[in-house]
Amino acid sequence: MDPRPPLSAPDYWYLGSPDPAIDLLFRRACALAWPFAVFCASRYHHDPQFAYELMDGAVENAERYYQRSNGQRSAIQLSYRIISVIKRISKQRANRNEIAL
């Protein structure tokens, strides 16, 4: 489990690009998606810290999506992508946990 305390939306950021404009774009997208990650982690997994894992997986996916689109995506579009991936990862993990019980 991640020992970091839960973060507020503006505190979760993306640091994967040397380009400051891309960093800012992803930080905005992450700030929009973070509350949903915390909701899913708390509600469905009963572990708010799981939001970090959800965001990490979703941001990786959004990076690939951004690259495939040749950088032609807005922060809103990236946040929708991140939220969609969070939802998918959360459902997959919840289903795996139900099967394991």
C-alpha positions as CSV (number, residue, x, y, z in Angstrom):
1,M,0.0,0.0,0.0
2,D,1.2,3.5,-0.8
3,P,2.3,5.4,2.4
4,R,1.5,8.8,0.9
5,P,-1.5,10.6,2.3
6,P,-4.5,11.2,0.0
7,L,-3.9,14.3,-2.1
8,S,-6.2,17.0,-3.2
9,A,-6.8,17.4,-6.9
10,P,-4.2,20.1,-7.7
11,D,-1.5,18.1,-5.9
12,Y,-1.5,15.1,-8.2
13,W,0.7,15.9,-11.2
14,Y,2.3,14.4,-14.2
15,L,6.1,14.6,-14.5
16,G,6.9,12.5,-17.5
17,S,7.8,15.0,-20.1
18,P,10.7,17.5,-20.5
19,D,8.3,19.8,-22.3
20,P,6.6,22.2,-19.7
21,A,3.5,22.6,-21.9
22,I,2.9,18.9,-21.9
23,D,3.5,18.8,-18.2
24,L,0.9,21.5,-17.7
25,L,-1.6,19.8,-20.0
26,F,-1.3,16.5,-18.1
27,R,-1.4,18.3,-14.7
28,R,-4.7,19.9,-15.7
29,A,-6.1,16.6,-16.9
30,C,-5.0,14.8,-13.7
31,A,-6.5,17.5,-11.5
32,L,-9.9,16.9,-13.3
33,A,-9.7,13.1,-13.0
34,W,-8.2,12.8,-9.5
35,P,-11.6,13.2,-7.6
36,F,-13.0,10.3,-9.6
37,A,-9.9,8.1,-8.9
38,V,-10.4,8.8,-5.1
39,F,-14.1,8.0,-5.4
40,C,-13.5,4.7,-7.1
41,A,-10.7,3.7,-4.7
42,S,-12.8,4.6,-1.7
43,R,-16.2,3.3,-2.8
44,Y,-15.3,0.1,-4.7
45,H,-12.0,-0.9,-3.2
46,H,-12.3,0.5,0.3
47,D,-8.8,1.9,0.1
48,P,-8.3,5.6,-0.8
49,Q,-4.6,4.9,-1.4
50,F,-5.5,2.7,-4.3
51,A,-6.3,6.0,-6.2
52,Y,-2.6,6.4,-6.8
53,E,-2.4,3.0,-8.7
54,L,-5.5,3.9,-10.6
55,M,-4.1,7.2,-11.7
56,D,-0.7,5.8,-12.6
57,G,-2.2,3.2,-14.9
58,A,-4.6,5.7,-16.4
59,V,-2.0,8.4,-17.0
60,E,0.3,5.8,-18.8
61,N,-2.6,5.0,-21.1
62,A,-3.4,8.7,-21.7
63,E,0.3,9.3,-22.6
64,R,0.1,6.7,-25.3
65,Y,-3.3,8.1,-26.5
66,Y,-1.7,11.6,-26.6
67,Q,1.3,10.3,-28.7
68,R,-1.0,8.5,-31.1
69,S,-2.9,11.7,-31.7
70,N,0.3,13.6,-32.5
71,G,-0.4,15.9,-29.5
72,Q,-3.7,17.1,-30.8
73,R,-5.7,16.6,-27.5
74,S,-6.9,19.1,-24.9
75,A,-6.8,18.7,-21.1
76,I,-10.5,17.9,-21.2
77,Q,-10.1,15.1,-23.7
78,L,-7.2,13.7,-21.7
79,S,-9.2,13.8,-18.5
80,Y,-12.0,11.9,-20.1
81,R,-9.5,9.3,-21.3
82,I,-8.0,9.1,-17.8
83,I,-11.5,8.7,-16.2
84,S,-12.4,6.0,-18.7
85,V,-9.3,4.0,-18.0
86,I,-9.8,4.5,-14.2
87,K,-13.3,3.1,-14.5
88,R,-12.0,0.1,-16.6
89,I,-9.1,-0.7,-14.2
90,S,-11.4,-0.3,-11.2
91,K,-14.0,-2.7,-12.6
92,Q,-11.4,-5.3,-13.6
93,R,-9.8,-5.2,-10.1
94,A,-13.2,-5.4,-8.4
95,N,-14.2,-8.4,-10.5
96,R,-10.9,-10.1,-9.8
97,N,-11.4,-9.6,-6.0
98,E,-15.0,-10.9,-6.2
99,I,-13.8,-14.1,-8.0
100,A,-11.0,-14.6,-5.4
101,L,-13.5,-14.5,-2.5
